[in-house]
C-alpha cells in the first residue's frame, strides 16, 4: 500500500482582470517542494543566463519554460494533490493550463499516481484491464474502470459477482484509493 504524507504547502494566486476595472484573485495550495523545483527549473539553463531578470528573451525560450513548468511542476502537483485541491484547479484550469482539456491533463495526471489505471497515450482512466483497487480502509474492489462514469477524481469499476451478475463499484474518491494493480 502506498504511504500518503502531508507536505508543507504554499499558495499560487491566479489574478483575473475582469472588464470594467474590476479584478479578482483565487488561491490554490501547492506543495512548497514544487515551488522550489519550479524556481530552480525555471532559472536553470544549459548555457549561462546573462539576463539579470531571468526572463526569456525569445518566444522559443518562453514556450520551453512553460512546457518545462507544465511537465515538472503542474503535472507532478496533479499526481500528489488531494481531491479538494484538484477540484479547485479544475474550476480554474483554463487560467492555469491554457486551452488544455482538464480530463486529458489534470484528471489523467491525477490518476497517474496509480500507473496501472492509466495509459500513457490515452486520457482518463484506462478501461481495458481488470484492476484490483485497495482502499485506504483496507477493503478491495475489483473490476474494469468505466471511463465515462469515472470523472473529476471519482473512480467507478464495473465487474461481475460470484453468480456472474454485473455489479458496479463506486464512485470511489481518488483520496480513498491506496493502491491499484492489474488483476
C-alpha positions as CSV (number, residue, x, y, z in Angstrom):
1,X,0.0,0.0,0.0
2,X,1.2,3.5,-0.8
3,X,2.0,5.8,2.2
4,X,0.4,9.2,2.0
5,X,2.1,12.0,3.8
6,X,1.3,15.7,4.2
7,X,3.8,18.1,2.7
8,X,4.2,21.7,3.5
9,X,2.2,23.8,1.1
10,X,2.4,27.3,-0.4
11,X,-0.1,29.2,-2.4
12,X,-0.3,30.1,-6.1
13,X,-2.5,33.1,-6.7
14,X,-4.3,33.5,-10.0
15,X,-5.1,37.1,-11.0
16,X,-8.1,37.8,-13.3
17,X,-8.6,41.2,-14.9
18,X,-12.3,41.5,-15.4
19,X,-13.8,44.1,-17.7
20,X,-14.9,47.4,-16.2
21,X,-11.9,47.8,-13.9
22,X,-12.8,45.0,-11.5
23,X,-10.3,42.2,-10.6
24,X,-10.3,39.1,-8.5
25,X,-7.7,36.6,-7.3
26,X,-8.1,33.0,-6.4
27,X,-5.6,30.9,-4.4
28,X,-4.6,27.2,-4.9
29,X,-2.5,25.3,-2.5
30,X,0.7,23.7,-4.0
31,X,3.3,21.7,-2.1
32,X,6.3,24.0,-1.3
33,X,8.7,21.5,-2.8
34,X,7.1,22.2,-6.2
35,X,7.7,25.9,-5.9
36,X,11.3,25.2,-5.1
37,X,11.6,22.8,-8.1
38,X,9.9,25.4,-10.3
39,X,12.2,28.2,-9.3
40,X,15.3,26.0,-9.9
41,X,13.9,24.6,-13.1
42,X,12.7,27.9,-14.5
43,X,16.1,29.6,-13.8
44,X,18.5,26.8,-14.9
45,X,19.6,26.6,-18.5
46,X,22.2,24.7,-20.4
47,X,24.1,27.9,-21.1
48,X,24.8,30.7,-18.6
49,X,21.9,33.1,-18.2
50,X,23.1,36.7,-18.9
51,X,19.6,38.2,-18.4
52,X,19.6,39.6,-14.8
53,X,15.8,39.2,-14.6
54,X,15.9,35.5,-15.7
55,X,13.2,36.3,-18.2
56,X,13.1,34.6,-21.6
57,X,14.3,36.8,-24.4
58,X,12.7,34.8,-27.3
59,X,9.3,33.2,-27.8
60,X,11.0,29.8,-28.1
61,X,12.6,30.3,-24.6
62,X,9.2,31.3,-23.2
63,X,7.5,28.3,-24.7
64,X,10.2,26.0,-23.5
65,X,9.9,27.3,-19.9
66,X,6.2,26.9,-20.0
67,X,6.4,23.3,-21.3
68,X,9.0,22.6,-18.6
69,X,6.8,24.1,-15.8
70,X,3.8,22.1,-17.1
71,X,5.8,18.8,-17.1
72,X,7.9,19.3,-13.9
73,X,5.5,21.3,-11.7
74,X,1.9,21.2,-12.8
75,X,1.8,17.5,-13.7
76,X,3.7,16.5,-10.5
77,X,1.3,18.6,-8.4
78,X,-1.7,16.8,-10.1
79,X,-0.2,13.5,-9.2
80,X,0.0,14.4,-5.5
81,X,-2.8,16.8,-4.8
82,X,-5.9,15.8,-2.8
83,X,-9.3,15.7,-4.5
84,X,-10.4,19.0,-2.9
85,X,-7.4,20.9,-4.4
86,X,-7.8,19.1,-7.8
87,X,-11.4,20.2,-8.0
88,X,-10.3,23.8,-7.3
89,X,-7.8,23.6,-10.0
90,X,-10.4,22.1,-12.4
91,X,-12.5,25.2,-12.0
92,X,-9.5,27.4,-12.9
93,X,-7.9,25.0,-15.4
94,X,-8.2,27.4,-18.3
95,X,-6.3,30.1,-16.4
96,X,-3.7,27.6,-15.1
97,X,-3.1,25.4,-18.1
98,X,-4.5,27.3,-21.1
99,X,-6.8,25.6,-23.5
100,X,-5.8,22.1,-22.4
101,X,-8.8,19.8,-21.7
102,X,-8.9,19.1,-17.9
103,X,-9.9,15.5,-18.5
104,X,-6.9,14.8,-20.7
105,X,-4.5,16.6,-18.5
106,X,-5.5,17.4,-14.9
107,X,-7.5,14.3,-14.2
108,X,-5.3,11.9,-16.2
109,X,-2.2,13.3,-14.4
110,X,-4.0,12.9,-11.0
111,X,-4.7,9.2,-11.8
112,X,-1.0,8.7,-12.8
113,X,-0.2,8.3,-9.1
114,X,-1.6,4.8,-9.8
115,X,0.2,3.7,-13.1
116,X,-1.9,0.6,-13.5
117,X,-5.1,2.6,-14.1
118,X,-3.8,4.9,-16.9
119,X,-2.4,4.5,-20.4
120,X,0.3,7.0,-21.4
121,X,-1.3,7.8,-24.8
122,X,-5.0,8.0,-23.7
123,X,-6.8,10.5,-21.5
124,X,-8.7,9.4,-18.3
125,X,-8.7,6.0,-16.7
126,X,-7.8,3.0,-18.9
127,X,-10.7,0.6,-19.4
128,X,-9.2,-2.4,-20.9
129,X,-7.6,-4.1,-17.9
130,X,-9.4,-5.5,-14.8
131,X,-7.9,-3.8,-11.8
132,X,-7.6,-4.6,-8.1
133,X,-8.1,-1.5,-6.1
134,X,-7.1,-1.4,-2.4
135,X,-8.8,1.4,-0.5
136,X,-7.4,3.3,2.4
137,X,-9.6,1.3,4.9
138,X,-8.0,-1.9,3.6
139,X,-11.0,-3.1,1.6
140,X,-10.7,-4.2,-2.0
141,X,-12.8,-3.8,-5.1
142,X,-12.2,-5.5,-8.5
143,X,-13.4,-4.6,-12.0
144,X,-12.9,-2.7,-15.1
145,X,-12.7,1.1,-14.8
146,X,-15.6,2.9,-16.5
147,X,-14.1,6.0,-18.1
148,X,-17.5,7.6,-18.8
149,X,-18.5,7.4,-15.2
150,X,-15.1,8.0,-13.6
151,X,-14.9,11.7,-13.7
152,X,-13.4,14.6,-11.6
153,X,-11.4,12.3,-9.3
154,X,-14.1,9.7,-8.8
155,X,-13.5,6.1,-9.9
156,X,-16.2,3.7,-10.9
157,X,-15.5,0.0,-11.6
158,X,-17.7,-2.5,-13.5
159,X,-17.4,-6.2,-12.9
160,X,-19.3,-9.3,-12.0
161,X,-20.1,-11.0,-8.8
162,X,-19.8,-14.8,-7.9
163,X,-23.0,-15.5,-9.8
164,X,-21.9,-13.7,-12.9
165,X,-24.3,-10.8,-12.4
166,X,-22.9,-7.4,-13.4
167,X,-22.0,-5.1,-10.5
168,X,-20.8,-1.5,-10.2
169,X,-18.4,-0.4,-7.5
170,X,-18.2,3.2,-6.6
171,X,-17.8,6.0,-7.2
172,X,-14.7,6.0,-5.0
173,X,-12.7,9.2,-4.4
174,X,-9.1,9.3,-5.6
175,X,-8.3,10.1,-1.9
176,X,-9.8,6.8,-0.8
177,X,-7.6,4.8,-3.1
178,X,-4.4,3.4,-1.6
179,X,-3.1,1.2,-4.5
180,X,-4.2,-0.1,-7.9
181,X,-2.8,-3.1,-9.7
182,X,-3.8,-5.0,-12.8
183,X,-5.7,-8.2,-11.9
